[in-house]
Amino acid sequence: MGRAPDPAVFLPLTHLVYYLLLALAESPAHPYALVQRIREGSDGAVDPGTGSFYSIIRRAVDDGLIEERDGDDSRRRVYALAPLGRRVLEAEMHRHETQLASTRRTLKI
């Protein structure tokens, strides 16, 4: 079995992927619940369109960032944050922290 990829190769994350991973950090969920969490978590700034959102979910599964699971209802898929997805989300958080620190130094605030 190969080594897990370096989380940095996934950075920077798009807003939608960032909020997808963040929503799944709370708990596993089906796509409709994820759309609701993303809307709420972004204060409405990110509003996933259903067609493109399913493509992004599929890509995140293919990349190993999230995992697909069977839900309570066999017709409904549930997604969970994979260990790699958590590491990528943490790396993105550190990237943002570094940017903010640099901005504060530059603006002297």
DANORSUL-V221912 format. One record per residue. SS is DSSP state (alpha for helix, beta for strand, coil for the rest). D_LAST is the distance of its C-alpha to the last C-alpha in whole Angstrom. Layout:
BEGIN
SS:D_LAST, SS:D_LAST
END
This chain:
BEGIN
coil:48, coil:45, coil:41, coil:39, coil:36, coil:33, alpha:30, alpha:28, alpha:31, alpha:30, coil:27, coil:25, coil:26, coil:27, alpha:26, alpha:29, alpha:30, alpha:27, alpha:28, alpha:31, alpha:30, alpha:28, alpha:31, alpha:33, alpha:31, alpha:32, coil:36, coil:38, beta:39, coil:41, alpha:40, alpha:40, alpha:38, alpha:36, alpha:35, alpha:35, alpha:32, alpha:30, alpha:30, alpha:29, alpha:27, coil:25, coil:25, coil:28, coil:26, coil:28, coil:32, coil:34, coil:37, alpha:40, alpha:42, alpha:39, alpha:37, alpha:41, alpha:40, alpha:37, alpha:38, alpha:41, alpha:39, alpha:37, alpha:40, alpha:42, coil:38, coil:39, coil:35, beta:37, beta:41, beta:43, beta:46, beta:48, coil:48, coil:50, coil:52, coil:53, coil:52, coil:48, beta:46, beta:43, beta:40, beta:38, beta:35, coil:37, alpha:36, alpha:34, alpha:33, alpha:31, alpha:30, alpha:29, alpha:27, alpha:25, alpha:24, alpha:23, alpha:20, alpha:19, alpha:19, alpha:17, alpha:15, alpha:15, alpha:14, alpha:11, alpha:10, alpha:10, alpha:8, alpha:5, alpha:7, alpha:8, alpha:6, coil:4, coil:0
END
